[in-house]
Amino acid sequence: MTHTRVGLCVLAALAASQSWGQGDFVSSAELEAAGLAKYWQLQLPLEPGQQVHDAYLVDDHLYLGTQDGYAYAVHAPTGLIRWLRPVTRSGYALRRPCHHGEQTVFVTPSDVQIYEKTTGEPVSRHELDFPPGTAAVSDGERLFIGGLDRRLYALSAETLFRDWRVVTSGPIASLPAIHDARVYVANDSGHVYACTRDNKTLVWQAAAHDRITADLVVTEAGVFAACRDFSLYLFDLNFGNVRWRARLSGPLYDAPVVMPELVYQYSPAEGLAAIEPTAVGVVDKRVRWTLPRGRVALTVHGGLVYVLTADETLVAVEPASGRVRHTVSTAGFSTGLPSPGDSTVFLVAPDGRLFCARPRGTPPLRKEDIFRALNPPPKAEEGAASGSTATTTAPAAPTADDPLQTKRPGMPPGGKSNVTKGFQERGAGR
């Protein structure tokens, strides 16, 4: 057994023993009344003084970032700790990772790091020659990263060499989004662009009235963009015209959560707003209701939407009226991770507690489920249909601490560079 596997098993055993010894993190009776039941819970084995500052749900993995630069990978269906790695420097936020085949990709202020998704084994590291403003998204062939230097970069996922780059009208801090053959990106000047993934051909360009720093959400309905001009926009997927605009009472910093019936948008000025995606008529009627203490919509089940509030309470709300039907105390859990598609509630506390609830009556986890998560089947051979992609980039030279940690001191790179093609300020609509 390798050192990595030994460490993984020790982490899993330690975390499990700590969780079992603490009792339920959330009241079973309150969950049952709200139509839910505990599925699993976990206490991350944090070091003294460590806290979880960043949390993401990416496909079947939870990624938890600590304030000192470490990342935990947890198997979301079972709550099993997969691995722990130092990824970024102390004091830097952990950006949202993405999956590329069977690999996990992190973007730090200075480099791109790639690990095996299930084991955490280092694959490669590539130092960046531009200041990244976003994490990466992958289409299976390329990694797309927005830059603070106003450029959108497309890197080959296999070599990490640049395929293309294109200039926009402002710094990019909003995570790009991929849909079909296009990549969509917004920037600090309020512009939204759609271009082809393979050759960066501009398809359309649109504009809001202020900065867009929230991540874009793209569905078949269109491109959802939360803007600092107090508005959530829906841009047409194919042409970029504004299909509708929902006005709220303050600037929007968070991405919306798109569910089948409603779109949920958090505004610091008024809490969680439920927005009609198909309403017609005046703009004021697009907001169906607001929940002032609501923070994030997590999932829907049984005709109810489950919302984590700012006062660390899980509430079950009627989508039609916004009336709170059930309340569950979740003291200490300040972060909720939306999972609209599978009726699952994921909660994260800064002290490393993780909690997963599913609808009441869901079959419990079995030993076989845990065993399969701890011992995943071997990867398919290179080139097989598994979707796993090998990298041809040689791994970086190892350092004393970790083979993927950069030796570059100081601030991340910046400066100007030549760009082969830029988006022109044409076709912008308001």
Secondary structure, DSSP 8 states (H G I E B T S, - for coil): --HHHHHHHHHHHHHHHHHHHT--SS-HHHHHHTTEEEEEEEE----TT--EEEEEEETTEEEEEETTSEEEEEETTTTEEEEEEE-S-TTS-----EEETTEEEEE-SSEEEEEETTT--EEEEEE-SS-EEEEEEE-SSEEEEEETTSEEEEEETTT--EEEEEE-SS---S--EEETTEEEEE-TTSEEEEEETTT--EEEEEE-SS---S--EEETTEEEEE-TTSEEEEE-TTT--EEEEEE-SS---S--EE-SS-EEEEETTTEEEEE-SS--S-GGGGEEEEETTEEEEEEEETTEEEEEETTSEEEEE-TTT--EEEEEE-TT--EEE--TTTT-EEEE-TTSEEEEEEETT-----HHHHHHHHS------TTSTT------S------SS-TT-----SS--------S-B--S-S---
